[in-house]
Amino acid sequence: METSKEDLEQLRYPIGRFRPRQSYTMEDVNAEIDRIEAAPAALTEALKGLKKKQIDTPYREEGWTVRQVVHHLADSHINGYCRVKLALTEEAPRIRTYQEAKWADLTEATEGDYKVSLRLVKELHARWVMALRALKPKQLSRALIHPDVDAPFPLPAVLSLYAWHGEHHVAHITSLREREGW
């Protein structure tokens, strides 16, 4: 049975696509930090009780396996942490992108123990949140330059993106579990 365009969109973006706000207050930023802080626990809960076969199940046809999703979250959020630190310490740094699909196809992501990346996400987020909770209101005007956009990407929007990103991938796992009755 062929998947409709709408169904494919729902499988790819179970919580919808990322949409940044036009502006962010300090209260908004604190809410994004709360979401980043909550991601490791949500990921842990989503993975609870899964067997090896389930860990190696793609969340959608032609999608990554649960294992690859966990490794991708660690890879992506390491990059996110570094990008935030660059934005805080350099003037509008131009960040580097990386080939996330190719990273997810490396053997350590397709076969490596996902629990290593889960622990990494937990520790990385603890450190990241420690840095984010220390933000001063004047630092919210900091930005980075993403080469795909070639325009300033404000720090609050970066935080919102990574908050969404964690929830997005956790939803890949939880929606797969729902569909499969796990």
Backbone bond lengths (Angstrom), bond angles and torsions (degrees), N, CA, C in turn:
res aa  C-N    CA-C-N  psi(-1)  N-CA   C-N-CA  omega(-1)  CA-C   N-CA-C  phi
1 M - - - 1.448 - - 1.528 109.25 -
2 E 1.299 116.38 131.66 1.465 121.22 -178.09 1.529 110.73 -82.10
3 T 1.318 114.96 138.96 1.456 121.11 179.78 1.523 108.76 -83.12
4 S 1.339 116.55 130.22 1.462 120.31 179.50 1.519 110.14 -69.11
5 K 1.305 116.11 162.57 1.465 121.82 178.47 1.535 110.69 -59.65
6 E 1.331 116.88 -39.88 1.462 121.55 179.62 1.523 111.18 -68.11
7 D 1.354 116.21 -41.59 1.462 119.62 179.01 1.528 110.86 -66.23
8 L 1.335 116.71 -39.78 1.463 120.55 178.34 1.530 110.22 -63.06
9 E 1.322 116.49 -41.82 1.469 120.75 177.53 1.529 110.21 -60.75
10 Q 1.328 117.35 -41.28 1.468 121.34 179.10 1.523 111.19 -66.65
11 L 1.336 117.48 -38.48 1.460 120.62 178.13 1.528 111.00 -68.08
12 R 1.331 116.30 -39.73 1.468 120.33 -178.91 1.524 111.85 -74.30
13 Y 1.325 116.69 -36.36 1.465 121.86 -175.90 1.532 110.05 -129.40
14 P 1.334 116.65 71.05 1.473 119.27 -174.56 1.528 114.60 -62.60
15 I 1.322 118.08 -21.16 1.473 119.73 176.21 1.526 110.78 -111.04
16 G 1.327 116.37 12.62 1.461 121.60 -178.04 1.525 110.81 90.19
17 R 1.301 115.15 165.78 1.466 121.10 178.44 1.530 109.96 -74.95
18 F 1.316 115.27 156.45 1.461 120.26 177.82 1.525 110.02 -66.62
19 R 1.311 115.45 132.20 1.458 122.07 176.20 1.531 108.31 -133.21
20 P 1.342 117.29 106.71 1.471 118.30 179.19 1.524 110.88 -71.44
21 R 1.314 115.42 155.13 1.470 120.95 174.77 1.531 108.61 -77.04
22 Q 1.289 115.88 163.87 1.462 120.76 175.10 1.517 111.03 -72.49
23 S 1.340 115.77 -34.67 1.465 120.59 178.04 1.522 108.22 -150.90
24 Y 1.330 114.05 160.93 1.459 121.09 -177.14 1.519 109.59 -132.07
25 T 1.327 115.36 133.14 1.460 120.61 171.89 1.526 107.90 -89.95
26 M 1.309 117.18 171.28 1.460 120.71 175.30 1.532 109.77 -61.97
27 E 1.325 116.45 -35.16 1.475 120.69 176.58 1.535 110.40 -63.13
28 D 1.333 117.14 -41.47 1.466 121.06 176.60 1.525 110.71 -61.76
29 V 1.321 115.93 -44.20 1.459 120.81 -179.33 1.533 110.08 -62.69
30 N 1.320 117.14 -42.51 1.465 120.24 177.95 1.530 111.40 -62.30
31 A 1.329 116.48 -35.79 1.471 120.04 176.81 1.531 110.47 -66.41
32 E 1.336 117.51 -37.65 1.474 120.54 177.33 1.531 110.11 -66.81
33 I 1.318 116.52 -39.80 1.472 120.57 177.59 1.531 109.38 -62.84
34 D 1.323 117.27 -41.21 1.468 120.60 176.93 1.530 110.61 -58.79
35 R 1.325 116.79 -40.79 1.472 120.95 179.66 1.533 110.58 -66.98
36 I 1.323 117.18 -40.11 1.470 120.30 176.99 1.528 109.34 -63.94
37 E 1.319 116.21 -41.50 1.467 120.88 -179.89 1.529 111.36 -64.01
38 A 1.322 117.72 -33.90 1.464 121.95 -176.54 1.532 113.13 -79.37
39 A 1.299 117.93 -16.58 1.472 120.99 -173.33 1.528 114.25 -58.66
40 P 1.333 120.21 -46.89 1.469 118.46 -178.79 1.534 113.57 -60.05
41 A 1.312 117.54 -40.41 1.469 120.07 179.08 1.526 110.33 -66.53
42 A 1.316 116.87 -40.22 1.473 120.38 178.51 1.528 110.46 -64.66
43 L 1.328 116.41 -40.63 1.467 120.68 178.14 1.528 110.11 -64.87
44 T 1.303 117.18 -45.05 1.472 121.83 178.55 1.522 110.35 -57.56
45 E 1.312 116.30 -46.24 1.472 121.21 179.89 1.530 110.68 -63.98
46 A 1.318 117.75 -40.94 1.469 121.78 -179.51 1.526 111.55 -63.53
47 L 1.326 116.89 -31.04 1.468 121.95 -177.03 1.534 113.00 -88.85
48 K 1.307 116.66 -13.00 1.470 121.49 -172.64 1.529 111.56 -56.13
49 G 1.341 113.90 125.60 1.453 120.45 173.83 1.517 116.48 80.41
50 L 1.323 118.41 0.53 1.463 119.34 -179.61 1.528 110.78 -71.66
51 K 1.311 115.37 140.78 1.465 122.73 177.42 1.530 108.92 -90.12
52 K 1.340 116.31 166.24 1.466 121.58 -177.89 1.526 111.75 -53.75
53 K 1.328 116.84 -45.46 1.471 119.79 -179.13 1.536 110.49 -60.58
54 Q 1.314 116.55 -38.65 1.469 120.71 179.38 1.528 110.82 -69.56
55 I 1.331 116.76 -38.79 1.469 121.64 178.47 1.531 109.88 -62.46
56 D 1.318 116.27 -30.15 1.460 120.72 -178.49 1.532 112.92 -97.94
57 T 1.325 116.28 19.97 1.459 122.23 176.80 1.532 109.26 -95.73
58 P 1.336 117.64 131.16 1.475 119.37 175.65 1.531 110.74 -67.34
59 Y 1.316 116.37 143.78 1.464 119.63 179.90 1.528 111.96 -73.23
60 R 1.330 116.44 -16.21 1.468 122.84 173.68 1.518 107.44 -157.55
61 E 1.321 116.56 164.21 1.456 120.41 176.81 1.529 109.17 -58.26
62 E 1.327 115.79 131.42 1.470 123.35 -177.61 1.531 112.89 64.08
63 G 1.320 116.33 18.68 1.459 120.74 176.89 1.514 110.63 -102.52
64 W 1.311 115.73 175.86 1.454 121.46 177.76 1.518 110.48 -71.32
65 T 1.330 114.75 156.33 1.461 119.61 172.21 1.529 108.09 -76.53
66 V 1.316 115.17 166.54 1.472 119.80 175.44 1.528 109.24 -56.38
67 R 1.333 117.18 -42.46 1.464 121.95 178.80 1.533 110.16 -56.30
68 Q 1.328 116.92 -48.00 1.464 120.78 -179.39 1.525 111.67 -64.76
69 V 1.320 116.74 -36.21 1.465 120.45 178.30 1.530 110.30 -61.69
70 V 1.334 116.92 -44.19 1.468 120.06 -179.72 1.525 110.36 -64.37
71 H 1.332 116.41 -45.07 1.469 119.19 178.51 1.533 110.55 -64.13
72 H 1.326 116.44 -38.89 1.468 119.94 178.12 1.529 111.48 -62.33
73 L 1.320 116.92 -41.43 1.467 119.13 178.57 1.518 110.92 -58.99
74 A 1.321 116.64 -43.48 1.469 119.42 177.86 1.528 110.03 -62.34
75 D 1.328 117.21 -48.01 1.473 120.98 -179.70 1.525 111.31 -58.81
76 S 1.317 115.42 -49.78 1.460 120.54 -176.56 1.517 112.13 -64.42
77 H 1.318 116.76 -43.24 1.454 119.04 -176.08 1.523 112.54 -76.11
78 I 1.331 117.55 -24.28 1.469 119.46 169.13 1.527 108.44 -62.71
79 N 1.321 115.92 -46.12 1.465 119.77 177.38 1.524 110.68 -61.98
80 G 1.327 116.98 -41.93 1.461 120.76 179.37 1.519 112.34 -61.65
81 Y 1.316 116.21 -44.50 1.466 121.20 177.81 1.524 109.94 -58.81
82 C 1.324 116.54 -47.79 1.472 120.17 -179.74 1.524 111.14 -64.35
83 R 1.315 117.40 -38.88 1.468 120.90 179.01 1.520 110.99 -63.25
84 V 1.318 116.89 -41.90 1.469 120.34 178.11 1.520 110.12 -63.35
85 K 1.325 116.47 -44.52 1.459 119.67 179.57 1.535 110.78 -62.54
86 L 1.321 117.07 -39.69 1.471 119.81 176.53 1.526 110.55 -62.45
87 A 1.331 116.79 -44.17 1.473 120.11 -179.73 1.530 111.08 -62.75
88 L 1.324 116.93 -31.16 1.460 120.34 -179.75 1.527 113.54 -79.88
89 T 1.327 116.78 -19.85 1.466 119.52 -173.05 1.520 114.37 -118.43
90 E 1.323 117.35 -8.35 1.456 121.06 179.02 1.517 109.16 -129.61
91 E 1.299 116.10 159.10 1.457 120.77 -179.17 1.526 109.85 -85.55
92 A 1.333 115.80 107.80 1.473 123.25 178.44 1.538 111.81 43.40
93 P 1.331 117.25 60.76 1.466 119.43 -178.61 1.524 112.20 -64.96
94 R 1.313 115.42 143.96 1.467 121.22 173.14 1.522 105.57 -87.00
95 I 1.315 115.54 116.63 1.461 119.47 -177.23 1.520 110.61 -84.31
96 R 1.311 114.03 162.42 1.464 121.44 173.81 1.510 108.54 -95.52
97 T 1.303 115.60 141.41 1.462 119.67 170.97 1.521 107.65 -90.36
98 Y 1.298 116.75 173.95 1.459 121.07 174.94 1.523 107.81 -143.21
99 Q 1.296 116.22 158.46 1.460 122.23 -177.45 1.529 109.12 -85.29
100 E 1.343 116.21 81.53 1.460 119.96 -172.80 1.530 112.94 -59.16
101 A 1.308 118.46 -36.93 1.472 120.14 179.27 1.525 110.51 -65.35
102 K 1.315 116.70 -37.94 1.472 119.90 178.06 1.525 110.63 -70.68
103 W 1.332 117.32 -37.87 1.464 120.24 176.21 1.531 109.22 -60.81
104 A 1.341 116.85 -41.44 1.465 121.17 -178.39 1.524 112.50 -69.24
105 D 1.323 117.10 -17.33 1.464 121.11 178.27 1.528 113.07 -93.45
106 L 1.331 117.84 -5.42 1.459 119.80 176.25 1.533 109.50 -67.51
107 T 1.311 116.43 149.44 1.466 121.80 -175.42 1.520 112.70 -53.79
108 E 1.325 118.29 -40.33 1.464 119.16 -178.98 1.527 111.83 -64.14
109 A 1.323 117.83 -23.94 1.467 120.40 177.36 1.527 112.17 -89.43
110 T 1.322 117.39 -29.79 1.469 119.79 -179.64 1.521 113.06 -86.89
111 E 1.348 116.79 -24.42 1.467 120.17 -176.39 1.521 113.73 -127.45
112 G 1.325 117.91 -17.35 1.461 121.29 -175.09 1.516 112.89 -68.23
113 D 1.306 115.70 155.14 1.455 122.75 -179.83 1.534 110.11 -61.88
114 Y 1.315 116.35 114.48 1.465 121.08 -178.74 1.525 111.52 -63.98
115 K 1.338 117.44 -23.39 1.469 120.25 -178.38 1.530 111.42 -65.59
116 V 1.325 116.94 -26.59 1.467 120.56 175.91 1.528 108.97 -63.50
117 S 1.338 116.43 -46.57 1.468 119.74 179.27 1.518 112.09 -70.33
118 L 1.319 117.28 -32.40 1.462 119.84 175.61 1.524 109.99 -62.42
119 R 1.332 117.28 -46.11 1.477 120.32 177.02 1.529 110.56 -61.87
120 L 1.321 115.85 -40.73 1.465 120.59 179.00 1.528 110.92 -61.07
121 V 1.330 116.87 -44.48 1.470 120.87 178.47 1.530 109.66 -60.54
122 K 1.319 116.90 -43.96 1.476 120.00 -179.63 1.526 110.96 -59.91
123 E 1.325 116.90 -48.65 1.463 120.73 -177.68 1.526 112.01 -70.99
124 L 1.323 116.31 -40.89 1.463 120.63 178.41 1.527 110.76 -61.17
125 H 1.319 116.83 -45.23 1.464 119.87 -179.22 1.526 111.03 -65.97
126 A 1.318 117.62 -34.87 1.473 119.73 176.78 1.521 109.45 -61.31
127 R 1.306 116.77 -45.14 1.465 121.18 179.58 1.516 110.88 -67.97
128 W 1.328 117.20 -43.50 1.460 123.38 -178.69 1.527 109.83 -60.99
129 V 1.321 116.29 -47.54 1.463 120.23 -179.19 1.523 110.70 -63.78
130 M 1.331 117.33 -36.94 1.464 120.84 176.69 1.541 109.29 -57.90
131 A 1.325 117.12 -44.79 1.473 121.02 178.65 1.528 110.95 -67.36
132 L 1.317 117.10 -41.12 1.469 120.77 -176.60 1.524 112.19 -69.51
133 R 1.318 116.93 -36.55 1.475 119.96 179.21 1.534 111.58 -66.35
134 A 1.323 116.56 -19.10 1.468 120.94 179.47 1.532 112.38 -89.76
135 L 1.331 117.73 -0.42 1.470 120.13 -179.64 1.521 111.59 -59.96
136 K 1.313 115.21 139.97 1.460 122.38 174.52 1.523 108.00 -100.28
137 P 1.332 117.99 149.93 1.469 119.91 -178.60 1.531 113.86 -51.24
138 K 1.334 118.16 -37.34 1.473 119.34 -179.13 1.532 111.76 -66.09
139 Q 1.332 117.81 -23.81 1.457 120.55 179.63 1.531 112.79 -73.51
140 L 1.320 116.54 -15.31 1.462 119.77 180.00 1.525 112.47 -68.13
141 S 1.317 116.81 -14.61 1.471 119.97 177.78 1.529 111.75 -84.68
142 R 1.332 117.81 -5.00 1.461 121.80 179.26 1.532 108.99 -68.48
143 A 1.322 115.69 156.25 1.464 120.16 -178.28 1.518 109.29 -151.31
144 L 1.307 114.92 166.81 1.458 121.06 171.53 1.519 107.70 -128.44
145 I 1.304 115.91 166.15 1.471 120.94 179.17 1.524 107.06 -110.89
146 H 1.321 115.71 120.51 1.460 120.89 176.29 1.526 107.04 -94.73
147 P 1.334 118.35 126.69 1.464 120.58 -174.97 1.531 114.46 -60.81
148 D 1.332 117.84 -26.58 1.467 119.50 179.14 1.528 112.38 -71.54
149 V 1.325 116.36 -23.79 1.463 121.28 -178.21 1.525 110.76 -106.40
150 D 1.339 115.27 -33.34 1.460 123.54 -178.25 1.525 112.34 55.71
151 A 1.317 114.24 41.32 1.467 121.19 177.32 1.525 107.16 -147.69
152 P 1.322 117.60 157.77 1.467 119.29 179.06 1.534 112.10 -58.98
153 F 1.299 115.63 134.41 1.462 123.98 176.94 1.522 104.77 -113.67
154 P 1.341 118.60 102.86 1.464 121.88 -174.00 1.527 112.47 -60.67
155 L 1.316 115.66 143.49 1.452 121.85 -178.65 1.533 112.94 -51.78
156 P 1.343 120.20 -45.57 1.464 118.37 178.89 1.540 112.84 -58.70
157 A 1.317 117.33 -36.72 1.463 120.26 177.84 1.531 110.98 -68.89
158 V 1.330 116.60 -34.63 1.468 120.69 176.30 1.528 109.28 -62.15
159 L 1.327 116.65 -45.46 1.464 120.49 178.48 1.521 110.90 -62.22
160 S 1.320 116.64 -41.46 1.455 121.08 178.47 1.528 110.90 -62.47
161 L 1.327 116.52 -40.20 1.464 121.07 178.22 1.525 110.90 -60.81
162 Y 1.327 117.53 -47.49 1.459 119.60 -178.24 1.523 112.10 -71.60
163 A 1.323 118.36 -31.00 1.468 120.63 173.63 1.529 109.32 -63.02
164 W 1.336 115.94 -46.94 1.467 121.08 177.14 1.530 110.06 -61.50
165 H 1.322 117.04 -43.43 1.458 121.84 -175.01 1.532 111.66 -59.18
166 G 1.319 117.40 -44.08 1.459 120.10 177.51 1.522 111.38 -61.96
167 E 1.316 116.69 -46.14 1.467 120.85 179.59 1.528 111.22 -64.95
168 H 1.309 116.20 -38.18 1.468 123.36 179.50 1.533 110.63 -57.96
169 H 1.330 116.88 -49.45 1.462 119.60 -177.73 1.527 112.70 -76.32
170 V 1.302 118.45 -33.05 1.466 119.67 172.72 1.528 108.68 -60.84
171 A 1.326 117.19 -40.17 1.470 120.90 178.85 1.527 111.54 -65.49
172 H 1.333 118.39 -30.23 1.467 118.92 173.97 1.526 109.81 -58.65
173 I 1.317 115.77 -43.36 1.466 120.76 -177.35 1.527 110.71 -72.46
174 T 1.325 117.12 -47.11 1.474 119.35 -177.43 1.521 111.84 -67.80
175 S 1.318 118.06 -35.84 1.464 119.07 178.56 1.526 110.62 -71.23
176 L 1.338 118.25 -34.34 1.460 121.63 174.32 1.543 109.05 -62.40
177 R 1.308 115.96 -45.78 1.473 119.96 179.45 1.526 110.82 -59.41
178 E 1.317 116.08 -42.01 1.468 120.15 178.58 1.521 111.05 -62.47
179 R 1.326 115.73 -49.32 1.480 119.87 -178.35 1.530 111.56 -61.79
180 E 1.324 116.67 -36.56 1.471 121.13 -176.87 1.534 112.66 -89.21
181 G 1.321 117.12 -8.86 1.455 119.97 -178.79 1.517 114.24 70.62
182 W 1.335 116.28 32.15 1.475 121.41 -179.65 1.494 109.84 -83.39
